Amino acid sequence: MKMLKSKKALSPVVAAIILIAVTVAVSLAVAIWMGALTGGFMSSGERVKLGTPYDWQAKSVKVYVVNDGGSTVRIVAARVIGGKSDELIDEHVSFESPYAIPPKEGMEITVNIQGTFVSGYEYTIKLITSANNEFSTHGVKP
């Protein structure tokens, strides 16, 4: 019994401080981890689906766009890439007035370009929102 009486332990105050510090550190780690997980979902709320482009003309094409998000999406510009060497056909097509698509609704958007669409080549059409998000079609042919 004499051996147990001579051992020294942490004081209750020091033990409580260590316990609180560990709890705060674990809480911060969990909060940062959860923030990283949900950050992508909370960023803009824009969820847009593009249909296959149709009604191809020499200098224009139509795309049906559906807003699957919970807030109105404003399409303010477009980019068109493709052709013989995947060049940028039209870097920044701006619309006279933005296309405002309410939640859970769709709209036809006409993209007019300065270049010319050539039959048989693939084109990617990117629509840009007012929140600077890009939604695109991939490898479609007129």
Backbone torsions as a table, in degrees:
resi	resn	phi	psi	omega
1	MET	NA	-24.2	-178.6
2	LYS	-64.7	-30.2	-179.3
3	MET	-67.2	-39.1	-178.5
4	LEU	-68.1	-30.6	-179.0
5	LYS	-74.2	-23.3	-177.4
6	SER	-88.4	-12.5	179.3
7	LYS	-73.6	140.0	177.8
8	LYS	-106.7	145.7	179.2
9	ALA	-122.3	175.3	176.1
10	LEU	-69.8	146.4	176.6
11	SER	-72.8	154.4	-179.8
12	PRO	-58.9	-32.1	-180.0
13	VAL	-67.9	-46.7	179.4
14	VAL	-64.6	-41.0	178.6
15	ALA	-62.2	-40.8	179.3
16	ALA	-66.2	-41.0	178.9
17	ILE	-63.7	-43.7	178.5
18	ILE	-63.6	-42.0	179.4
19	LEU	-62.8	-42.9	178.3
20	ILE	-65.3	-42.3	-179.5
21	ALA	-62.9	-42.3	179.4
22	VAL	-65.5	-41.6	179.5
23	THR	-62.6	-44.4	179.1
24	VAL	-64.2	-42.2	-179.3
25	ALA	-63.5	-43.6	178.7
26	VAL	-66.2	-40.8	178.6
27	SER	-61.9	-43.2	177.7
28	LEU	-63.0	-42.0	179.3
29	ALA	-62.0	-43.6	179.4
30	VAL	-66.7	-40.8	179.8
31	ALA	-63.9	-42.4	178.8
32	ILE	-65.8	-41.9	179.0
33	TRP	-62.9	-45.0	179.5
34	MET	-67.0	-36.7	177.6
35	GLY	-63.9	-39.7	178.2
36	ALA	-67.2	-36.3	179.3
37	LEU	-67.4	-42.7	-174.6
38	THR	-93.0	-7.9	-177.5
39	GLY	-59.0	-40.6	179.8
40	GLY	-67.0	-32.5	-178.3
41	PHE	-78.6	-25.2	-174.2
42	MET	-99.3	-0.9	-170.5
43	SER	-62.3	-58.0	-176.4
44	SER	-131.4	-21.4	-178.7
45	GLY	76.9	4.2	-179.3
46	GLU	-86.0	122.7	175.3
47	ARG	-132.1	110.3	-174.1
48	VAL	-124.6	137.4	174.8
49	LYS	-116.7	131.8	178.3
50	LEU	-104.9	134.2	174.0
51	GLY	-80.3	176.7	177.0
52	THR	-70.9	130.1	179.0
53	PRO	-58.2	146.1	-177.7
54	TYR	-145.5	175.1	-179.4
55	ASP	53.0	53.0	-180.0
56	TRP	-68.1	130.5	172.5
57	GLN	-120.3	177.4	-179.2
58	ALA	-61.4	-37.4	-175.5
59	LYS	-125.8	15.9	178.9
60	SER	-154.8	159.9	176.6
61	VAL	-151.4	152.0	179.2
62	LYS	-110.4	143.2	178.3
63	VAL	-133.3	132.8	175.6
64	TYR	-92.9	125.8	-174.3
65	VAL	-117.7	133.3	178.5
66	VAL	-117.0	131.7	177.1
67	ASN	-93.5	107.1	179.0
68	ASP	-92.0	-0.2	-177.7
69	GLY	-84.6	-174.2	-177.2
70	GLY	-101.0	0.7	179.5
71	SER	-135.6	160.7	-179.0
72	THR	-64.1	134.5	178.5
73	VAL	-107.2	134.6	177.8
74	ARG	-111.5	115.9	176.8
75	ILE	-88.1	116.6	-173.3
76	VAL	-108.9	-19.6	-177.1
77	ALA	-159.4	172.7	178.3
78	ALA	-146.1	157.9	172.1
79	ARG	-129.8	142.1	178.3
80	VAL	-125.2	124.9	-178.5
81	ILE	-125.1	139.5	176.2
82	GLY	149.8	-161.0	-179.8
83	GLY	97.7	-154.6	-174.1
84	LYS	-61.6	-42.4	-174.9
85	SER	-127.7	30.9	-179.2
86	ASP	52.8	35.4	177.8
87	GLU	-75.8	163.8	175.9
88	LEU	-77.9	106.9	-177.7
89	ILE	-67.7	-49.4	179.6
90	ASP	-143.5	112.0	-172.5
91	GLU	-65.4	-41.7	-172.6
92	HIS	-148.0	93.5	176.7
93	VAL	-86.9	116.2	177.4
94	SER	-104.3	148.1	-179.2
95	PHE	-97.1	149.1	179.9
96	GLU	-56.1	-43.0	173.0
97	SER	-138.6	142.9	-177.1
98	PRO	-60.6	146.5	172.4
99	TYR	-82.5	115.5	178.9
100	ALA	-98.9	116.0	-178.1
101	ILE	-110.1	113.3	179.5
102	PRO	-65.2	161.6	179.4
103	PRO	-58.0	140.4	176.0
104	LYS	61.6	25.7	177.3
105	GLU	-127.2	166.7	179.6
106	GLY	-125.6	165.5	-178.4
107	MET	-157.2	145.8	174.6
108	GLU	-85.8	129.1	179.2
109	ILE	-118.4	131.1	177.1
110	THR	-101.8	124.2	178.6
111	VAL	-104.5	113.3	177.4
112	ASN	-99.9	131.1	-178.2
113	ILE	-117.2	163.2	176.6
114	GLN	-85.0	-31.8	178.1
115	GLY	-76.0	-158.7	-179.3
116	THR	-135.4	134.3	173.8
117	PHE	-75.9	134.7	179.4
118	VAL	-112.9	125.9	-178.7
119	SER	-59.7	139.3	177.3
120	GLY	97.1	-13.3	178.7
121	TYR	-103.8	154.3	-179.6
122	GLU	-89.8	146.1	179.7
123	TYR	-133.5	145.3	172.2
124	THR	-113.9	128.3	-180.0
125	ILE	-112.4	121.0	179.7
126	LYS	-110.4	127.9	175.4
127	LEU	-104.1	134.7	-176.1
128	ILE	-111.8	132.8	-178.8
129	THR	-94.3	171.5	178.3
130	SER	-66.4	-20.5	175.8
131	ALA	-87.0	8.4	177.9
132	ASN	66.4	28.1	172.6
133	ASN	-92.5	146.6	179.5
134	GLU	-114.0	134.8	175.5
135	PHE	-126.7	134.7	-171.8
136	SER	-139.8	160.1	167.9
137	THR	-96.0	160.5	-178.9
138	HIS	-130.4	128.6	170.5
139	GLY	54.4	53.3	178.1
140	VAL	-103.5	147.0	-178.5
141	LYS	-112.3	142.3	175.7
142	PRO	-67.6	NA	NA
